[in-house]
Amino acid sequence: MNDPTGPDSASAEAPAEDGEVPEKAAYDTVEEAVRVQLTKALGGARGVVEAAIPTIGFTVSWIVTKELRLSLGIGAGLAVVLLAVRLAQRSTVQFVLNSIFGIGIAALFALRSGKAEDAFLPGILYNAGYAAAMLLSIVVRWPLVGFIIGSVTGDPTAWHRDREIVRLCSRLTWLLLIPCLIRVAVQYPLYLAGHVAWLGAAKVVMGWPLQVAALAAMVWLLARGRTPMDRPV
């Protein structure tokens, strides 16, 4: 039940359906590199759906049965089925394994307290921590998205010498930060009130839809510029 969260590049080799990008893909612009690498990191549309299915299974089971162990088992079972499908298709299992790890952490929290709402606490803490880290990176002018460029160029910090690239990466980091803040602002009060059904619904609705909205905004921003990868600083 981990939180999830772009389109293919026109000039680079297109990423696979599950978010894989050829290792030797070459990028002419900063915007192109960020688009493709974000798609890879988020697992594409399939990765987003796979992240939502175990949460839906857990929530529906809890609403119907009110049995915590059964509901956790159903969520975990669905994740294992998704893993088996991936293995049968010989596609990357990274994103399903992330989901299984998230379910394991959620189960530890919930089983320790005996409260179903605690299954959602790790996700809330994750979003809060991620938002804080991104905000700090913006404040100190080392926005996290900039390191995506560093991973492509082979120099983790060279991008920081270009003020225009730092400004662009700060804006993109804000677009990734905002969904995390929204999730915490909505889900934490529901957690305190013990509304498990609403928590499950909010987690799904604020998972891929918010991520898609953020990515759409990022694509729009990236489409407006063409900053060369070899831009002099």
N, C-alpha and C positions, 0 to 999 in steps of 0.2 A: 504493500500500500504506500509506496514511495511516490513522491511528487515528480510528477513528471518533471519540458517542456518543449522549415523554410523551403522555399522553393529551390529547384535546381538552378545552377548557374548556367547562363547561356553560352559562355565562352570556355568554361572549364568542362572536363569530362563529367557527365551527370552522375550524381550519387545513386547508389542502389536504393531499392524500395525500403530496406530496413535501416537506411542511414549511412551505409558504408560509402566511403569516398576513396578513390584510387590513391595510393600512397604517393605516387609521383605526379599528381595533378599540379599544373603550373597555373599561377594566378597573375594576371596583368595588373589588377588594381586591388587596393586595400578592401574596398567594398565587396568585391567578388570573393576574396579569401574569407572574409567574415561570414558571408552568406553560406558558403559551402561548409565551412568548419562548424557553424552552429547547427546545420542540418545533421552533420555527423554526430555531434555531441548529444543531440536530443533524440536521435534514433528515428527520425522521420515519422510519418503518420502511423506506421505500424507500431513503433516503439511507444508512442503516446497511447494508443488503444490498449496495448498489452499492460501498460501501467494502470489503466483504469479498471480492467476486468476483475482483478482480485478484490479491489475495494468494493465494487458493486456486489460481488458475490457475498462478501462478509456482511455488508450492510443489509441486504435483502434477507439473508439468513437470520440475522439478529432481529429484524423487525418481525419475522414470522415465528421464530422459535424462542427468542430471548435466551438462547443457550450460547454462552461465550466460547467454550471450547469447540463446539460444533461449527460455529460461525468462523472462527479462526481456521479450523481445519478445511472448511470449504474454500476460503480465500487462498490458503496455501495450496490446496489441491488444484485449483484453477491455474495457479502460477506454474505448478509442475506440469500440467497438461500443455500449457503454452511452451514450456521448455522442451517437452518431448516433440512438439511440432517443429520447433526450431531445429532440433537435432536431426529429425527425420529429413528436413529440407536442407540440412547442412549449411544453414545460415548462422550468422553471428548470434550467440546466446547472451551477449553482454547486457542487453537491456532487460531481458527476462531475469537474469541473475540479480540485477539491481532490484527488481521487483521482489524477488524471493528474499533478498537480504532485508528489504524494507518490511516485509511481512514478519520476518523473524524478530526484528527489533520491536515491531508493534505488538507481537504476541508476548514478548518478555514483559513489556510494560503492562499489558492488560492482565496477563495471568498473575503477575506479582501482586496487583492491587485487587483483582477480581472485578474490575469495572470496565465495561466495554468501551466507554469513552476514552480510556487511556490508550487504546489502540491507535488513536489519532494524535496523541500527544507528541510522538517523535516527529511526525510531519510538521506540526506547528512549530516545534523547536527548530527543526531544520530550516524552515522558511524564515524564521526570525533571525537565526544565525547567518544565513546566506544574505539576507537583506542588510544586516549590520556590516558584514564583510564588504559587500559591494558599495555601501554608502561610505565606509571608511576609505576604500580605494579611490572613490571619486574625490573625497575631501583632500586627500594627500596627492591628488593628481597622478595616480597610478591606476587608472580604471581597469578592472579585471578583463574586460573585452580586449584590451590592448595585448594581453598575453596570447590571445588567439593568433594575432599577427606575428608575434614572436615565435610561436610554434611552427609557423609556415616558413618564415625567413631563416630560421636556424639561429637567430640572435634574439634572445628573450627580451632585451631592453632597448634595442636600437630605435624602435618606434617612438620611444618616449622623448627623443630629441626633436621630434617634429610636433610643433604646437597644434597644427591642424589635425593631425592624426589623434593626438591626445584629446582634443575637443570632440572629435567624432566618436571616439571610444567612450568618452564620458557620457555622451547622449545615449549611446547604445546600452551602456551599463545601467543607466536610469530606466530604460525600457524593460530590462530584465528584472530590476529591483522592484518596480511598482507592483507586478502581480504577487510577489512574495509578501509585500506589505498588506495588500488587499486580503490575501488568504489569512494572514494572522489576525487582522482586524475583524474579520467575519467569524473565523473558526474558533478563536480563543474564547469569546463570550459563550458560544454554543458548548464548548468543552466544559467551561465552568458551570453551565446550567445542566450538564449531563444529557443533552439532546443528541443521542447517538444517531437516530435516523437523519436528523438535519445535518449532523456532522458528515455523515456518509454522502448525502446529497451535495453538500457544499464542497466536499473534497473532489468529487467527480466534476461538478459544474465548474469549479475554479481550477481544475487541473488543465486538461487540454484546451478548453475554450479560451481561458485567459492566456495560455501559452501561445495559442494560434494568434490571438489578438496582438500580443506583444511582438511576435515574429512578423506579423503583417506590418505593424508600425515600423519595425526595424528594416524590413524590405523596402518600404516606402522611403525611409530616410537614406538607405544605402543606394537606392536607384537614382537619387538626385546628384550623386557625386561620382567622380572617377579619379580617385587619388592613386597615382602610380605606385606600385610596390617598390620601385627603385627611386622614389622621390628623393632628391638631394636635401640634406638637412644642414 
